[in-house]
Amino acid sequence: MEEKKTIFSGIQPTGCITLGNYLGALKNWVDLQNDYNCIFSVVDLHSITVRQNPAELRKRCMDFLCQYLAAGINGEDNIVFFQSHASTHAELSWILNCFTYMGELSRMTQFKDKSAKHEDNINAGLFTYPVLMAADILLYQTDLVPVGVDQKQHLELCRDIANRFNNIYGDVFTIPEGFIPKEGARIMSLQDPTSKMSKSDPNVNGFISILDDTDTIMRKFKKAVTDSEGEIAYREGKSGINNLINIYSGITGKTPDEVVAEFAGKGYGDFKMAVGEVVADELKPIREKYDDLRKNKDYLETIYKTGAERAYRISNKTLSKVKRKVGFVDRPF
């Protein structure tokens, strides 16, 4: 019997988990978890490249863990943990920093984008963020990494670092592949459909949180930006309608062509309401399960403690091998 391949993925605990995160990541994770060895992390180390309120960050970490589980991730069969609870991530990141070139990091488009947004805090962590991401992946001998368009460049750098290390020291790291489980469109802002839906959007009407209640969801879809044509069609130049079609398609599993056929002759108002209703119906049980889980602190603690122990045990095997390869004296304890 063929051994299951390993998948690693994580989301930063900043803002909230949006409908875009759900359709682009979480919903896919739920589909993958029975066929792969899955490791899902709340990647809190990554979040501090931007200044955080400590109490709020702690709360959001727990919120995100809860949302993973509420969305359908099985925290007992899979490894679900906080990245900062496995010190191996930070340790390997430092070692890999020494095998990564400044020129490679300076070409990362996300560094350029985030530097422009946070001109008063362009820190070294923001610059070396992709190296920590590489450590996250390589520690678990990960075969497949679910990636969106905005993370492909980081995965390519991860592969380059792994190949460089392997060429010097032998077969140490599995070279990960990017993995898109099924065709899924990028979900855009409801207020600016030329930009990705983002939890950091200052306009709260631009994104749907997976914890938004039905009234809030319907109100946001009513305000969604469309165009003046009045035709429900999927084509270039109709970014607002294309986005709504992609959302409806992502929830229902129908193709964009099937969605267009279903709403032929209907107006934008009717279509917005229909999209809002399927989204609200999809997210309601997640919100209800989240509310129940958030009250069960003992269960949540069991999940993240067990997850961290398992994550550390697996990742430390890789880290120990790396340390031996680069010439460190074996640790005495």
N, C-alpha and C positions, 0 to 999 in steps of 0.2 A: 504494500500500500504506500502510495506516494506521501512523503512527509509534507505537512502543511507549511506554506510559506508564511513569513513574518511580515506584518504591516505595523508601521509606527506612524502615529499622527497626533497632533495636539492643537489647541487653540489658546491664544493668549487671554488671560482673564482681565481684559480691559473693556469698559463699556458693558455691552450685553451681547448675548448670542442672538444674532439676527436671523431673519428668514433666509437671507443669503447664505449664512453659515450653515443653517439647517439643511437647505437643499443642496449646497455644495459640498458639505462635509458630513454632518451628523447623520442625516438620513442614509447616506451611503455607508457610513460606519456600521449602522445597524444591519444593513444587508450583508456586509462583509464578515461579521463577527463569527458566523458559524463555519465559514470555509477557510479561515486563516487564523494564525496565531496573532491576535491583535493586542497592541500596546497603545493605550490612549492616555495622553498626559494633559494636565492643565499646566501649560508651560509658563509658570510664574516668573522664572528667572528672566525670560525674554521681556517681560512687561516693565521692568525697572529701567530700561533705556530712556523711558519718559518718567518724570517725577510722579510718584504715587503717594496718596494719603495712606499710611500704613493700615489703619483700621478699616478703611474702605477696601483696600487690596485683599486683606484677610477675608472679609465678608464676600467679596466677588469670587475669590478662589472657591469657597464653599458653594456659592451660588452656581458656579460653572460646573463643579463636580455633580451637583444635584441635577442640573439640566442635562448633562451627559446621560445620567441614569434614567431621568424622566423621559428622555427621547427614545429610550429602548436599549441603551448599552447595558449588557449584562456584566455588572461589576464583580461577579463571583467567578465567572468563567474566563473573563478577560482581565488583563492588567490595567487598572485605572488608578492613577496616582498623581501627586503633585511633583513636578519636575525638581523643585528645590529639596525634596525629601531624599533624593538619590544624589549624593555628593559626586558620584562618578561623572555626572554631566559636566560640572564645572572643571573637574580635574582633566578630563579628556579634552575639553575645550582649550585649556591652556597649552597642552601638548600639541594639539593640531594648529594652534596659532603659530607655532614655530615651523609649520610646514605649509603655511599659507602666505602668499605674497601680497604686499601692499597694493600693487597694481591691480590684482584680482579683486580685492575688496573695494577699491575706489571706483571700479566699474559697475558696482551693484546699483541698479536703478532705485531700489527701495531706500538705500542710504541717501541718495541724492534727494529723493522726494521728502523723506523724513527730516533731513537736515534743513530743507527749505521751510518746513512747518515748525521746526523747533530750533530756530537760529541761536537762541540763548542757551541751548543745552546740547551742543553737538559733541557728545562724549565718546570715549573709546569703545564703550559697550555697543553703542549704535553702529560704530564702524565694524566691529568684529562679530556682531550679531549672527551673520551667516556661518561663522565657525562654530558657535554654540549649536546652531541648528544642525550642522554636520555631525557634531558629537552626539546629539540626541538620536540621530538616525543610525550612525555607525556602531554605537555601543551595543545595539541589539542584533547585530548582523542582519539588519533589515533587508528584505528582498524588494519590497514594494512600498512606495510612499505616495499616498493620494495627494496630488498637487493641483492647484489652480494655476492659471496663466501667470499670476503675479509671483508665484514661488518657483517657477521653472528654473530661473536663473540661479537661485540658491541651491537647488538640487544639482544642477550642473557643476557648481563649485564644489559641492559635497563629493560628487563623483571624481572630480579632478584631484581633490585632496586625498581621497582614499586610494586612487591609482598611484599617486606620487608616493605615498607611504608604502604601499605594497611593492612598488618597484625598488624601493630601498631595502625593505626589511622582509620581503616575502609575502606570502598569502595571509594577511592579518585581517583585513576587512572584506566583507561581502560588498560588492559594488551594487548600490541600490538602483532600481528602475523607478521611473515615474509611473504612476498608476491612475488611470481614470476609469472607475468601475463601469460606468455607462455614460452614454452621451448626455451631458447636462449643460445647460446654458448658464452663463454668468448672470447672476441676478444684480440688477442695477438699482440705483436710487429711484424712489417713487417721485422725487421732486426734480432730480437732474438725471434723466435716464441715459446720459452719456458717461456717467460716473458709476463705479461699482457701489452697491449698497454697503454702507460702512457704519459700524457701531460708533465711530467717532464723529459722524456727521452732526454738525451743530443744529441742523434742522431736524427735529424729532419726527417730522412728517415724511422724511426721506427714507426711513427704515422701519421695518416691523421687527419688534422683539418677539422671541418665541414665548415670552410670558405676557404679552399684551392681551388684554381681554377683548371679547368680541366687539364691543362698542368702539373701542380704540382702533381695532383693525379695520372695521367698516369705515370709520371716519377718515383714516389715512388713505384708504383706497379711493374714497370719494374725491379726495383732493389730488389724486395721482395725476401727474402731467401727461397729456396725450398730444393731440395735434388738431388742426382745424378741418381735416379731411372728412371725418365722420365714418370712415370705412375700416372695418376690422380686417386687416390684411397683414401678412408677415413679409415685410420687404424693407429694403434699405430706405432710410429717410423717415421711418416710423418708429424711432427708438422707444418712445413711450409705450405704444401699443405692442411692439415686439416684446418689451419687458413684461407686460401683463400676460401676454400669451405664454412666455417662457415660465412664468410663475404658475399659471394654470396647468401648463404641461408638466411641470416638475411635481406638482401635487397629485394630479390625476393619472399620470403616466401616458396621456395621449400625446400624439405628435403635434407640432405646431399646425400642420395642415388639417388635422382632425379638429383642432380647436377652432380654426378659422371656419371650417365647414359647419361646426356646431352653432356658431354665432352669426352665420350669414344673415344679413338683413337686420341684425339687431344694432342698437345704438351703443355709444360708448358708456352711457350711464348704466345700462343693463349689464354690460360686460364687466364694468368695474365692480358692480354689486356681486356678480357671479364669482369673480376672482376672490373678492373679500370673503364670501361665504365658504368657499372650499378651503381657504387658508384658515379661517376661524375654526372650522370643523376639524381640521388637521391638528391645530395647535391646542385646542381645548383640553383633550385628555393629557397632553404633556404638561400643561399648566396645573391641572388638578393633581397629577402625580407628583409634580415638583412641590406643591404645597404640602402634600403628605410627607414626602421625604425630608423636607427642610426641618420638620418637627422631630425627626428621628435621628438625633445627633449620634447616638451609640452605633447605629447601623452605618452611618456615613463614616464614622471614625474607623470602624472595622474594615470598610472597603478601602479607604485610602492608606491605612496602616499596612494591611495585607498586600495591597498593590505596590507600595513602596518597598516592602521587604522582597517581594518577587522581582521587582524591577532592579533593585540593587544587586541581588544575587546573580541575575543574568548579566547585567552590565559590568559587574566587577570582574567577571571572567575575561571579558574583552579588555578592560582597562589593565588588568594584571599582565596580560600578554603584551600589550602595548608598552608597558613600563619595562618589562624584561627586554623587549626588542630595542628600546632606545638606550638601555644600559643602566637603569636605576637598580640599586641594591634591593633585594626582596624585602618587603615589609615584614617586621618581626611579629606583628599581631594582626 
